[in-house]
Amino acid sequence: MTVRIFLWELLEHFVSNCPSNPLFSRLRYYFYRNAIGGYSGRFESMTGLAILRPEGVFLEDGVYLGRNVLLDAAGGGSIHIGKKSIIGAYTAMFANNHSFQDPEIPIIDQGYEPGKIVIEDNCWIGSHVVILKTVTIGKGSVIGAGSIVTKDIPPMSVAAGNPARVIRSRVQ
């Protein structure tokens, strides 16, 4: 591990675990905005935010990230979160998966299968939700707390469960 990586991880740990208040939320924004890929709009976050491979994460304006959110874009994956979306506490997004096709090679040595997670504008992701690779959550959708999202969710839907299924539409 190089000194530069060590210092980055040390600073990231400090910034991530600062208390949940507007001052430290702004500090997390300024820390991550230069590392986040392509474009980062203004976002707010609570304590415990962890972004693995921030160059693969794209946050638009008005995103709110709750306590202990994990955004994992390692292995070449990407995560896009649209405007005015709310990500609940303890939510985890994994834009990759371990390869495991060859039983002769240890899984840890087979690398990753990258994917893309897209959360469109104005979505509400409840707390303790897990979102896996290659998923799109449509504009204006709501995902119930504790759900595991493995497939696309259409716009203006309410989805919940394990695996998450659409339980109703938000449009009357």
DAGI-V884638 format. One record per residue. N is the residue number from 1. PSI is psi as a letter, one per 40 degrees, with the letter a starting at -180 (none if undefined). OMEGA is omega in degrees with one decimal (999 if undefined). D_LAST is the distance of its C-alpha to the last C-alpha in Angstrom with 2 decimals. Layout:
n=<N N>
psi=<PSI PSI>
omega=<OMEGA OMEGA>
d_last=<D_LAST D_LAST>
//
This chain:
n=<1 2 3 4 5 6 7 8 9 10 11 12 13 14 15 16 17 18 19 20 21 22 23 24 25 26 27 28 29 30 31 32 33 34 35 36 37 38 39 40 41 42 43 44 45 46 47 48 49 50 51 52 53 54 55 56 57 58 59 60 61 62 63 64 65 66 67 68 69 70 71 72 73 74 75 76 77 78 79 80 81 82 83 84 85 86 87 88 89 90 91 92 93 94 95 96 97 98 99 100 101 102 103 104 105 106 107 108 109 110 111 112 113 114 115 116 117 118 119 120 121 122 123 124 125 126 127 128 129 130 131 132 133 134 135 136 137 138 139 140 141 142 143 144 145 146 147 148 149 150 151 152 153 154 155 156 157 158 159 160 161 162 163 164 165 166 167 168 169 170 171 172>
psi=<h i d d d d d d d d d d d d d d e i i g i d d d d d d d d d d d d d d h h c h h a h i i i i i e h h h h g e e e h h h i i e h h h a h f h h h h f i f e i i h h h i i f i h h i i f i h h h f i i h i f d h e e h h d d e e a i h i a h h h h i i f i h h i i f i h h i i f h h h i h e i h h i i e i h h e i i h i i f i h i i a h i h i h d i i e h none>
omega=<179.9 178.3 -179.4 179.1 178.2 -179.8 177.9 -177.6 176.9 178.7 178.6 178.6 179.2 -176.6 -178.3 -173.7 173.0 -178.3 178.9 172.7 -174.8 -179.1 -177.8 172.5 177.6 177.1 177.4 178.1 -178.5 179.1 -174.5 -171.6 179.0 -179.6 -176.9 -174.7 170.8 -172.6 171.9 172.9 179.4 177.7 175.6 179.5 175.1 -179.3 175.3 179.5 177.0 177.8 178.3 -175.1 -176.1 178.4 177.3 -177.8 -179.6 -179.6 178.4 -175.5 171.6 178.3 175.9 -179.3 -178.1 -177.5 173.9 175.2 177.5 174.8 -174.1 178.6 -179.1 175.8 177.0 178.9 176.3 179.3 178.1 178.8 -174.1 -176.5 172.9 177.4 179.7 177.9 -175.1 -177.7 175.7 176.2 179.2 177.1 -178.0 -177.8 179.5 175.2 176.6 171.4 179.9 -176.5 -174.8 -178.0 -179.8 -177.5 176.9 -177.5 -178.0 -179.4 -175.8 176.4 -174.3 167.7 -177.2 176.8 -177.8 173.6 177.4 172.2 -176.0 -175.2 169.4 176.6 174.8 177.6 -177.3 -178.2 177.2 177.7 173.4 178.4 -177.0 -172.9 175.9 178.2 171.2 176.0 -172.7 -177.7 175.2 -177.9 177.9 177.1 -177.3 -178.7 176.3 -178.0 172.6 -175.3 -178.5 -178.8 -178.9 175.8 -177.9 178.1 175.7 -179.7 169.2 -178.1 178.6 173.3 179.4 -4.0 -177.8 175.8 177.3 179.7 173.9 176.5 176.1 -179.2 -179.6 999>
d_last=<55.38 56.32 56.76 53.96 51.43 52.73 52.34 48.80 47.76 49.58 47.91 44.48 45.04 46.05 43.17 40.57 41.87 42.31 40.63 37.02 37.44 36.83 40.36 40.18 36.63 38.14 41.10 38.88 37.12 40.54 41.94 39.25 38.37 41.60 41.28 37.63 37.49 37.07 34.92 33.80 31.75 32.09 30.84 31.37 32.47 33.74 36.95 37.47 35.73 37.28 36.88 38.97 39.95 38.27 39.19 36.39 33.69 31.74 29.83 28.16 28.08 26.50 26.28 26.86 28.75 29.26 32.47 34.24 31.90 33.59 32.99 35.35 35.91 39.38 40.83 39.46 35.72 33.30 30.34 28.10 25.74 23.64 23.42 22.17 21.55 22.49 24.62 25.33 28.85 30.84 28.57 30.59 30.00 32.61 32.82 35.74 37.21 40.83 42.42 44.05 45.00 48.76 49.95 53.37 52.19 50.93 47.20 47.94 50.01 47.50 45.38 41.64 38.96 36.95 33.25 30.55 27.60 25.00 22.36 20.50 19.70 17.75 17.61 18.43 20.86 21.85 25.51 27.80 25.71 27.80 26.77 29.18 30.43 28.80 25.17 22.48 19.43 16.88 15.88 13.66 13.89 15.04 17.96 19.04 22.60 25.36 23.59 25.63 23.91 25.93 23.64 21.17 17.58 15.11 13.40 10.29 11.06 12.42 15.81 18.78 22.11 25.36 24.76 21.20 18.62 14.87 13.58 9.80 7.33 6.43 3.82 0.00>
//
